[in-house]
Amino acid sequence: MEKIFKALKEENVPTILFGIGANHLLLEFNDLPVSTVGLDWRTSITEARNMGITKTLQGNLDPAILLADWDVIESRTKEILDQAKAQDGGYVFNLGHGVFPDVQPETLKRLSHFVHEYSAK
């Protein structure tokens, strides 16, 4: 993996390393020449930072939350964004892995709009 990411770094492109259920590998991910470490929904931003992850983080909304009522989605999203704001280092909001086929496109649009609006405050 190090060889692959070193070659990509020479291309000057952003790189993200993500693995589901891979929180036991996050410190190794952090040591690789990647721009961003992806988190699944099992590892919070605070946990990752407390482990010593210094790279930009991406993630970690549980994709199953998108099947819940909007109040649940909004509450969980706020929690994640508040954690990101409270921690040092960069952060990119994303799901902790994929979108279930039953998720309504309108929910994704609303979530995207909410993340931009809430983050701007």
N, CA, C and O atoms as a GROMACS GRO file, in nm:
protein
  484
    1MET      N    1   0.082  -0.118   0.000
    1MET     CA    2   0.000   0.000   0.000
    1MET      C    3   0.087   0.125   0.000
    1MET      O    4   0.055   0.225  -0.065
    2GLU      N    5   0.195   0.118   0.073
    2GLU     CA    6   0.282   0.236   0.079
    2GLU      C    7   0.334   0.270  -0.061
    2GLU      O    8   0.339   0.388  -0.098
    3LYS      N    9   0.371   0.170  -0.138
    3LYS     CA   10   0.421   0.192  -0.274
    3LYS      C   11   0.314   0.260  -0.361
    3LYS      O   12   0.345   0.352  -0.437
    4ILE      N   13   0.191   0.214  -0.350
    4ILE     CA   14   0.081   0.271  -0.428
    4ILE      C   15   0.058   0.417  -0.390
    4ILE      O   16   0.050   0.503  -0.477
    5PHE      N   17   0.049   0.444  -0.260
    5PHE     CA   18   0.021   0.581  -0.217
    5PHE      C   19   0.138   0.676  -0.244
    5PHE      O   20   0.117   0.794  -0.270
    6LYS      N   21   0.261   0.626  -0.238
    6LYS     CA   22   0.376   0.710  -0.274
    6LYS      C   23   0.369   0.749  -0.421
    6LYS      O   24   0.396   0.864  -0.456
    7ALA      N   25   0.333   0.654  -0.506
    7ALA     CA   26   0.321   0.683  -0.649
    7ALA      C   27   0.209   0.784  -0.674
    7ALA      O   28   0.225   0.874  -0.756
    8LEU      N   29   0.099   0.770  -0.604
    8LEU     CA   30  -0.012   0.865  -0.620
    8LEU      C   31   0.027   1.004  -0.570
    8LEU      O   32  -0.014   1.105  -0.627
    9LYS      N   33   0.105   1.008  -0.464
    9LYS     CA   34   0.148   1.137  -0.409
    9LYS      C   35   0.229   1.214  -0.513
    9LYS      O   36   0.219   1.337  -0.522
   10GLU      N   37   0.308   1.142  -0.590
   10GLU     CA   38   0.388   1.205  -0.697
   10GLU      C   39   0.298   1.266  -0.805
   10GLU      O   40   0.339   1.357  -0.876
   11GLU      N   41   0.176   1.216  -0.816
   11GLU     CA   42   0.079   1.268  -0.914
   11GLU      C   43   0.006   1.390  -0.860
   11GLU      O   44  -0.074   1.452  -0.930
   12ASN      N   45   0.032   1.424  -0.734
   12ASN     CA   46  -0.029   1.539  -0.669
   12ASN      C   47  -0.182   1.532  -0.669
   12ASN      O   48  -0.250   1.630  -0.701
   13VAL      N   49  -0.234   1.415  -0.634
   13VAL     CA   50  -0.380   1.397  -0.622
   13VAL      C   51  -0.413   1.364  -0.477
   13VAL      O   52  -0.334   1.298  -0.410
   14PRO      N   53  -0.528   1.410  -0.428
   14PRO     CA   54  -0.567   1.375  -0.291
   14PRO      C   55  -0.595   1.225  -0.283
   14PRO      O   56  -0.649   1.165  -0.376
   15THR      N   57  -0.559   1.166  -0.171
   15THR     CA   58  -0.581   1.023  -0.152
   15THR      C   59  -0.652   0.998  -0.018
   15THR      O   60  -0.625   1.064   0.083
   16ILE      N   61  -0.742   0.902  -0.022
   16ILE     CA   62  -0.818   0.865   0.098
   16ILE      C   63  -0.803   0.716   0.118
   16ILE      O   64  -0.820   0.638   0.024
   17LEU      N   65  -0.772   0.677   0.240
   17LEU     CA   66  -0.766   0.534   0.273
   17LEU      C   67  -0.880   0.505   0.368
   17LEU      O   68  -0.892   0.567   0.474
   18PHE      N   69  -0.964   0.410   0.330
   18PHE     CA   70  -1.084   0.378   0.406
   18PHE      C   71  -1.099   0.227   0.414
   18PHE      O   72  -1.077   0.155   0.316
   19GLY      N   73  -1.136   0.180   0.530
   19GLY     CA   74  -1.166   0.038   0.547
   19GLY      C   75  -1.277   0.020   0.648
   19GLY      O   76  -1.275   0.082   0.755
   20ILE      N   77  -1.374  -0.062   0.616
   20ILE     CA   78  -1.484  -0.088   0.709
   20ILE      C   79  -1.434  -0.177   0.822
   20ILE      O   80  -1.367  -0.278   0.799
   21GLY      N   81  -1.466  -0.137   0.945
   21GLY     CA   82  -1.424  -0.215   1.061
   21GLY      C   83  -1.273  -0.217   1.078
   21GLY      O   84  -1.217  -0.313   1.132
   22ALA      N   85  -1.206  -0.113   1.031
   22ALA     CA   86  -1.060  -0.112   1.031
   22ALA      C   87  -1.001  -0.018   1.135
   22ALA      O   88  -0.888   0.029   1.119
   23ASN      N   89  -1.075   0.009   1.242
   23ASN     CA   90  -1.021   0.104   1.340
   23ASN      C   91  -0.891   0.054   1.403
   23ASN      O   92  -0.812   0.134   1.452
   24HIS      N   93  -0.869  -0.077   1.403
   24HIS     CA   94  -0.744  -0.131   1.456
   24HIS      C   95  -0.625  -0.102   1.362
   24HIS      O   96  -0.510  -0.123   1.400
   25LEU      N   97  -0.653  -0.053   1.241
   25LEU     CA   98  -0.547  -0.020   1.146
   25LEU      C   99  -0.528   0.129   1.126
   25LEU      O  100  -0.443   0.170   1.047
   26LEU      N  101  -0.605   0.211   1.196
   26LEU     CA  102  -0.602   0.355   1.172
   26LEU      C  103  -0.464   0.417   1.194
   26LEU      O  104  -0.425   0.507   1.119
   27LEU      N  105  -0.392   0.372   1.293
   27LEU     CA  106  -0.257   0.428   1.315
   27LEU      C  107  -0.164   0.394   1.199
   27LEU      O  108  -0.080   0.475   1.160
   28GLU      N  109  -0.179   0.275   1.144
   28GLU     CA  110  -0.100   0.237   1.026
   28GLU      C  111  -0.141   0.321   0.906
   28GLU      O  112  -0.056   0.365   0.828
   29PHE      N  113  -0.273   0.344   0.890
   29PHE     CA  114  -0.323   0.430   0.781
   29PHE      C  115  -0.261   0.569   0.795
   29PHE      O  116  -0.218   0.629   0.696
   30ASN      N  117  -0.256   0.619   0.917
   30ASN     CA  118  -0.204   0.753   0.945
   30ASN      C  119  -0.057   0.766   0.905
   30ASN      O  120  -0.012   0.874   0.868
   31ASP      N  121   0.017   0.655   0.914
   31ASP     CA  122   0.160   0.658   0.881
   31ASP      C  123   0.187   0.650   0.730
   31ASP      O  124   0.298   0.674   0.685
   32LEU      N  125   0.085   0.615   0.653
   32LEU     CA  126   0.102   0.606   0.509
   32LEU      C  127   0.093   0.745   0.445
   32LEU      O  128   0.034   0.835   0.504
   33PRO      N  129   0.150   0.763   0.326
   33PRO     CA  130   0.145   0.894   0.261
   33PRO      C  131   0.009   0.920   0.195
   33PRO      O  132  -0.001   0.935   0.073
   34VAL      N  133  -0.095   0.925   0.278
   34VAL     CA  134  -0.231   0.954   0.230
   34VAL      C  135  -0.271   1.093   0.280
   34VAL      O  136  -0.218   1.142   0.379
   35SER      N  137  -0.365   1.154   0.210
   35SER     CA  138  -0.414   1.286   0.251
   35SER      C  139  -0.516   1.274   0.363
   35SER      O  140  -0.519   1.355   0.455
   36THR      N  141  -0.599   1.169   0.353
   36THR     CA  142  -0.716   1.158   0.438
   36THR      C  143  -0.736   1.015   0.485
   36THR      O  144  -0.712   0.920   0.410
   37VAL      N  145  -0.779   1.001   0.609
   37VAL     CA  146  -0.814   0.870   0.664
   37VAL      C  147  -0.966   0.865   0.680
   37VAL      O  148  -1.025   0.949   0.748
   38GLY      N  149  -1.028   0.768   0.616
   38GLY     CA  150  -1.172   0.751   0.624
   38GLY      C  151  -1.212   0.670   0.746
   38GLY      O  152  -1.144   0.574   0.784
   39LEU      N  153  -1.322   0.711   0.809
   39LEU     CA  154  -1.375   0.641   0.926
   39LEU      C  155  -1.509   0.578   0.892
   39LEU      O  156  -1.592   0.641   0.826
   40ASP      N  157  -1.531   0.456   0.936
   40ASP     CA  158  -1.666   0.403   0.924
   40ASP      C  159  -1.745   0.449   1.045
   40ASP      O  160  -1.693   0.521   1.130
   41TRP      N  161  -1.870   0.408   1.053
   41TRP     CA  162  -1.958   0.459   1.158
   41TRP      C  163  -1.925   0.406   1.296
   41TRP      O  164  -1.984   0.450   1.394
   42ARG      N  165  -1.832   0.312   1.305
   42ARG     CA  166  -1.798   0.253   1.435
   42ARG      C  167  -1.693   0.333   1.512
   42ARG      O  168  -1.674   0.312   1.632
   43THR      N  169  -1.626   0.426   1.444
   43THR     CA  170  -1.520   0.504   1.508
   43THR      C  171  -1.554   0.652   1.498
   43THR      O  172  -1.573   0.705   1.388
   44SER      N  173  -1.562   0.718   1.611
   44SER     CA  174  -1.594   0.860   1.611
   44SER      C  175  -1.469   0.942   1.580
   44SER      O  176  -1.357   0.894   1.588
   45ILE      N  177  -1.493   1.066   1.544
   45ILE     CA  178  -1.385   1.159   1.518
   45ILE      C  179  -1.300   1.177   1.644
   45ILE      O  180  -1.177   1.177   1.638
   46THR      N  181  -1.365   1.191   1.756
   46THR     CA  182  -1.295   1.206   1.883
   46THR      C  183  -1.207   1.085   1.912
   46THR      O  184  -1.092   1.100   1.953
   47GLU      N  185  -1.260   0.965   1.892
   47GLU     CA  186  -1.181   0.843   1.914
   47GLU      C  187  -1.058   0.842   1.824
   47GLU      O  188  -0.948   0.811   1.869
   48ALA      N  189  -1.078   0.875   1.697
   48ALA     CA  190  -0.965   0.874   1.602
   48ALA      C  191  -0.857   0.973   1.645
   48ALA      O  192  -0.738   0.941   1.645
   49ARG      N  193  -0.899   1.093   1.682
   49ARG     CA  194  -0.801   1.194   1.726
   49ARG      C  195  -0.731   1.150   1.855
   49ARG      O  196  -0.611   1.170   1.870
   50ASN      N  197  -0.806   1.090   1.947
   50ASN     CA  198  -0.747   1.042   2.072
   50ASN      C  199  -0.649   0.928   2.048
   50ASN      O  200  -0.558   0.906   2.128
   51MET      N  201  -0.667   0.855   1.939
   51MET     CA  202  -0.573   0.748   1.902
   51MET      C  203  -0.442   0.805   1.848
   51MET      O  204  -0.340   0.736   1.844
   52GLY      N  205  -0.446   0.932   1.806
   52GLY     CA  206  -0.328   0.994   1.748
   52GLY      C  207  -0.335   1.014   1.598
   52GLY      O  208  -0.234   1.042   1.535
   53ILE      N  209  -0.454   1.000   1.540
   53ILE     CA  210  -0.468   1.022   1.396
   53ILE      C  211  -0.460   1.172   1.369
   53ILE      O  212  -0.540   1.249   1.422
   54THR      N  213  -0.365   1.212   1.288
   54THR     CA  214  -0.340   1.354   1.263
   54THR      C  215  -0.384   1.398   1.124
   54THR      O  216  -0.394   1.518   1.097
   55LYS      N  217  -0.409   1.304   1.036
   55LYS     CA  218  -0.449   1.338   0.899
   55LYS      C  219  -0.592   1.391   0.898
   55LYS      O  220  -0.665   1.379   0.996
   56THR      N  221  -0.629   1.451   0.786
   56THR     CA  222  -0.768   1.489   0.766
   56THR      C  223  -0.853   1.364   0.776
   56THR      O  224  -0.815   1.258   0.727
   57LEU      N  225  -0.969   1.377   0.841
   57LEU     CA  226  -1.060   1.263   0.857
   57LEU      C  227  -1.180   1.280   0.765
   57LEU      O  228  -1.222   1.392   0.734
   58GLN      N  229  -1.235   1.167   0.722
   58GLN     CA  230  -1.358   1.168   0.643
   58GLN      C  231  -1.451   1.061   0.696
   58GLN      O  232  -1.407   0.950   0.728
   59GLY      N  233  -1.578   1.092   0.705
   59GLY     CA  234  -1.677   0.994   0.750
   59GLY      C  235  -1.772   1.065   0.844
   59GLY      O  236  -1.780   1.187   0.835
   60ASN      N  237  -1.838   1.007   0.924
   60ASN     CA  238  -1.858   0.871   0.963
   60ASN      C  239  -2.004   0.845   1.002
   60ASN      O  240  -2.033   0.771   1.096
   61LEU      N  241  -2.094   0.907   0.927
   61LEU     CA  242  -2.237   0.885   0.954
   61LEU      C  243  -2.276   0.742   0.918
   61LEU      O  244  -2.246   0.695   0.808
   62ASP      N  245  -2.341   0.675   1.009
   62ASP     CA  246  -2.391   0.539   0.985
   62ASP      C  247  -2.493   0.547   0.872
   62ASP      O  248  -2.593   0.618   0.886
   63PRO      N  249  -2.472   0.477   0.760
   63PRO     CA  250  -2.564   0.486   0.648
   63PRO      C  251  -2.706   0.440   0.682
   63PRO      O  252  -2.801   0.482   0.617
   64ALA      N  253  -2.721   0.356   0.783
   64ALA     CA  254  -2.854   0.310   0.824
   64ALA      C  255  -2.937   0.425   0.881
   64ALA      O  256  -3.060   0.420   0.878
   65ILE      N  257  -2.870   0.526   0.934
   65ILE     CA  258  -2.940   0.643   0.990
   65ILE      C  259  -3.026   0.710   0.883
   65ILE      O  260  -3.130   0.769   0.914
   66LEU      N  261  -2.984   0.700   0.758
   66LEU     CA  262  -3.058   0.766   0.650
   66LEU      C  263  -3.195   0.704   0.625
   66LEU      O  264  -3.273   0.757   0.546
   67LEU      N  265  -3.223   0.593   0.690
   67LEU     CA  266  -3.355   0.530   0.680
   67LEU      C  267  -3.446   0.574   0.796
   67LEU      O  268  -3.563   0.537   0.801
   68ALA      N  269  -3.392   0.653   0.887
   68ALA     CA  270  -3.467   0.700   1.004
   68ALA      C  271  -3.542   0.829   0.972
   68ALA      O  272  -3.529   0.884   0.863
   69ASP      N  273  -3.620   0.875   1.071
   69ASP     CA  274  -3.688   1.004   1.058
   69ASP      C  275  -3.584   1.115   1.054
   69ASP      O  276  -3.472   1.099   1.103
   70TRP      N  277  -3.622   1.229   0.996
   70TRP     CA  278  -3.528   1.339   0.980
   70TRP      C  279  -3.468   1.386   1.112
   70TRP      O  280  -3.351   1.421   1.116
   71ASP      N  281  -3.547   1.388   1.221
   71ASP     CA  282  -3.491   1.437   1.350
   71ASP      C  283  -3.370   1.353   1.391
   71ASP      O  284  -3.274   1.406   1.447
   72VAL      N  285  -3.375   1.223   1.365
   72VAL     CA  286  -3.264   1.134   1.400
   72VAL      C  287  -3.144   1.165   1.311
   72VAL      O  288  -3.031   1.174   1.359
   73ILE      N  289  -3.169   1.181   1.182
   73ILE     CA  290  -3.061   1.213   1.088
   73ILE      C  291  -2.994   1.344   1.126
   73ILE      O  292  -2.872   1.353   1.133
   74GLU      N  293  -3.077   1.446   1.152
   74GLU     CA  294  -3.023   1.577   1.188
   74GLU      C  295  -2.944   1.573   1.318
   74GLU      O  296  -2.836   1.631   1.328
   75SER      N  297  -2.997   1.505   1.416
   75SER     CA  298  -2.930   1.496   1.546
   75SER      C  299  -2.794   1.429   1.534
   75SER      O  300  -2.695   1.478   1.588
   76ARG      N  301  -2.789   1.317   1.465
   76ARG     CA  302  -2.664   1.243   1.450
   76ARG      C  303  -2.563   1.323   1.367
   76ARG      O  304  -2.443   1.323   1.396
   77THR      N  305  -2.613   1.391   1.265
   77THR     CA  306  -2.525   1.472   1.180
   77THR      C  307  -2.466   1.588   1.260
   77THR      O  308  -2.347   1.617   1.249
   78LYS      N  309  -2.549   1.654   1.341
   78LYS     CA  310  -2.499   1.763   1.426
   78LYS      C  311  -2.390   1.712   1.520
   78LYS      O  312  -2.287   1.776   1.539
   79GLU      N  313  -2.414   1.596   1.578
   79GLU     CA  314  -2.316   1.538   1.671
   79GLU      C  315  -2.182   1.519   1.602
   79GLU      O  316  -2.077   1.551   1.658
   80ILE      N  317  -2.184   1.466   1.482
   80ILE     CA  318  -2.060   1.444   1.406
   80ILE      C  319  -1.993   1.576   1.371
   80ILE      O  320  -1.872   1.592   1.391
   81LEU      N  321  -2.070   1.671   1.321
   81LEU     CA  322  -2.013   1.800   1.283
   81LEU      C  323  -1.959   1.876   1.404
   81LEU      O  324  -1.857   1.944   1.394
   82ASP      N  325  -2.027   1.864   1.516
   82ASP     CA  326  -1.978   1.928   1.639
   82ASP      C  327  -1.848   1.865   1.686
   82ASP      O  328  -1.758   1.936   1.733
   83GLN      N  329  -1.837   1.734   1.674
   83GLN     CA  330  -1.712   1.666   1.710
   83GLN      C  331  -1.598   1.716   1.621
   83GLN      O  332  -1.488   1.744   1.669
   84ALA      N  333  -1.626   1.727   1.492
   84ALA     CA  334  -1.523   1.770   1.397
   84ALA      C  335  -1.477   1.911   1.429
   84ALA      O  336  -1.357   1.940   1.425
   85LYS      N  337  -1.571   1.998   1.462
   85LYS     CA  338  -1.537   2.136   1.492
   85LYS      C  339  -1.452   2.145   1.620
   85LYS      O  340  -1.365   2.232   1.630
   86ALA      N  341  -1.475   2.056   1.715
   86ALA     CA  342  -1.406   2.059   1.843
   86ALA      C  343  -1.265   2.000   1.836
   86ALA      O  344  -1.186   2.017   1.929
   87GLN      N  345  -1.233   1.932   1.729
   87GLN     CA  346  -1.104   1.865   1.716
   87GLN      C  347  -1.010   1.943   1.625
   87GLN      O  348  -1.054   2.018   1.538
   88ASP      N  349  -0.882   1.924   1.646
   88ASP     CA  350  -0.783   1.982   1.555
   88ASP      C  351  -0.776   1.898   1.429
   88ASP      O  352  -0.802   1.778   1.432
   89GLY      N  353  -0.743   1.960   1.321
   89GLY     CA  354  -0.726   1.887   1.196
   89GLY      C  355  -0.845   1.902   1.104
   89GLY      O  356  -0.953   1.946   1.146
   90GLY      N  357  -0.825   1.866   0.981
   90GLY     CA  358  -0.930   1.878   0.881
   90GLY      C  359  -1.034   1.767   0.892
   90GLY      O  360  -1.011   1.662   0.952
   91TYR      N  361  -1.147   1.795   0.831
   91TYR     CA  362  -1.256   1.697   0.833
   91TYR      C  363  -1.344   1.715   0.710
   91TYR      O  364  -1.374   1.827   0.668
   92VAL      N  365  -1.386   1.602   0.652
   92VAL     CA  366  -1.479   1.599   0.540
   92VAL      C  367  -1.596   1.512   0.581
   92VAL      O  368  -1.579   1.394   0.612
   93PHE      N  369  -1.717   1.570   0.582
   93PHE     CA  370  -1.835   1.492   0.618
   93PHE      C  371  -1.864   1.391   0.508
   93PHE      O  372  -1.853   1.420   0.389
   94ASN      N  373  -1.900   1.271   0.551
   94ASN     CA  374  -1.937   1.165   0.457
   94ASN      C  375  -2.006   1.056   0.534
   94ASN      O  376  -2.012   1.057   0.657
   95LEU      N  377  -2.060   0.962   0.460
   95LEU     CA  378  -2.117   0.844   0.524
   95LEU      C  379  -2.003   0.753   0.567
   95LEU      O  380  -1.891   0.762   0.517
   96GLY      N  381  -2.034   0.666   0.662
   96GLY     CA  382  -1.936   0.569   0.708
   96GLY      C  383  -1.924   0.451   0.614
   96GLY      O  384  -1.843   0.361   0.639
   97HIS      N  385  -2.003   0.447   0.508
   97HIS     CA  386  -1.991   0.350   0.400
   97HIS      C  387  -2.121   0.338   0.322
   97HIS      O  388  -2.222   0.294   0.376
   98GLY      N  389  -2.117   0.377   0.199
   98GLY     CA  390  -2.224   0.352   0.103
   98GLY      C  391  -2.363   0.402   0.138
   98GLY      O  392  -2.388   0.451   0.249
   99VAL      N  393  -2.453   0.389   0.042
   99VAL     CA  394  -2.593   0.430   0.058
   99VAL      C  395  -2.680   0.309   0.028
   99VAL      O  396  -2.664   0.244  -0.076
  100PHE      N  397  -2.771   0.279   0.120
  100PHE     CA  398  -2.864   0.168   0.096
  100PHE      C  399  -2.959   0.204  -0.018
  100PHE      O  400  -2.996   0.321  -0.032
  101PRO      N  401  -2.999   0.106  -0.098
  101PRO     CA  402  -3.089   0.134  -0.211
  101PRO      C  403  -3.223   0.195  -0.169
  101PRO      O  404  -3.286   0.264  -0.248
  102ASP      N  405  -3.267   0.171  -0.045
  102ASP     CA  406  -3.396   0.222   0.000
  102ASP      C  407  -3.393   0.368   0.044
  102ASP      O  408  -3.497   0.427   0.073
  103VAL      N  409  -3.275   0.427   0.050
  103VAL     CA  410  -3.265   0.568   0.090
  103VAL      C  411  -3.319   0.655  -0.022
  103VAL      O  412  -3.283   0.638  -0.139
  104GLN      N  413  -3.405   0.747   0.015
  104GLN     CA  414  -3.466   0.838  -0.082
  104GLN      C  415  -3.366   0.945  -0.126
  104GLN      O  416  -3.298   1.003  -0.043
  105PRO      N  417  -3.358   0.972  -0.256
  105PRO     CA  418  -3.269   1.077  -0.304
  105PRO      C  419  -3.296   1.212  -0.235
  105PRO      O  420  -3.203   1.290  -0.213
  106GLU      N  421  -3.421   1.240  -0.202
  106GLU     CA  422  -3.456   1.365  -0.135
  106GLU      C  423  -3.389   1.374   0.003
  106GLU      O  424  -3.351   1.482   0.047
  107THR      N  425  -3.375   1.261   0.069
  107THR     CA  426  -3.307   1.258   0.200
  107THR      C  427  -3.160   1.297   0.183
  107THR      O  428  -3.105   1.372   0.263
  108LEU      N  429  -3.097   1.245   0.079
  108LEU     CA  430  -2.956   1.279   0.054
  108LEU      C  431  -2.939   1.426   0.020
  108LEU      O  432  -2.844   1.490   0.066
  109LYS      N  433  -3.030   1.481  -0.059
  109LYS     CA  434  -3.025   1.623  -0.092
  109LYS      C  435  -3.042   1.707   0.035
  109LYS      O  436  -2.970   1.804   0.058
  110ARG      N  437  -3.139   1.667   0.118
  110ARG     CA  438  -3.164   1.742   0.241
  110ARG      C  439  -3.044   1.735   0.334
  110ARG      O  440  -3.007   1.835   0.397
  111LEU      N  441  -2.983   1.618   0.343
  111LEU     CA  442  -2.864   1.601   0.427
  111LEU      C  443  -2.750   1.689   0.376
  111LEU      O  444  -2.685   1.758   0.455
  112SER      N  445  -2.726   1.687   0.248
  112SER     CA  446  -2.619   1.768   0.190
  112SER      C  447  -2.642   1.917   0.220
  112SER      O  448  -2.550   1.988   0.260
  113HIS      N  449  -2.763   1.962   0.199
  113HIS     CA  450  -2.798   2.102   0.226
  113HIS      C  451  -2.778   2.133   0.376
  113HIS      O  452  -2.722   2.237   0.411
  114PHE      N  453  -2.822   2.043   0.462
  114PHE     CA  454  -2.809   2.064   0.606
  114PHE      C  455  -2.661   2.074   0.647
  114PHE      O  456  -2.624   2.163   0.723
  115VAL      N  457  -2.578   1.983   0.596
  115VAL     CA  458  -2.435   1.984   0.631
  115VAL      C  459  -2.371   2.117   0.591
  115VAL      O  460  -2.294   2.173   0.669
  116HIS      N  461  -2.402   2.166   0.474
  116HIS     CA  462  -2.344   2.294   0.429
  116HIS      C  463  -2.394   2.409   0.516
  116HIS      O  464  -2.316   2.496   0.556
  117GLU      N  465  -2.522   2.409   0.544
  117GLU     CA  466  -2.581   2.517   0.624
  117GLU      C  467  -2.528   2.516   0.767
  117GLU      O  468  -2.487   2.619   0.819
  118TYR      N  469  -2.528   2.399   0.830
  118TYR     CA  470  -2.485   2.387   0.970
  118TYR      C  471  -2.335   2.416   0.983
  118TYR      O  472  -2.292   2.479   1.080
  119SER      N  473  -2.257   2.371   0.887
  119SER     CA  474  -2.112   2.391   0.893
  119SER      C  475  -2.074   2.537   0.875
  119SER      O  476  -1.969   2.581   0.924
  120ALA      N  477  -2.158   2.612   0.806
  120ALA     CA  478  -2.128   2.753   0.781
  120ALA      C  479  -2.148   2.839   0.906
  120ALA      O  480  -2.100   2.952   0.911
  121LYS      N  481  -2.219   2.787   1.006
  121LYS     CA  482  -2.246   2.864   1.129
  121LYS      C  483  -2.123   2.879   1.215
  121LYS      O  484  -2.129   2.941   1.321
   0.00000   0.00000   0.00000
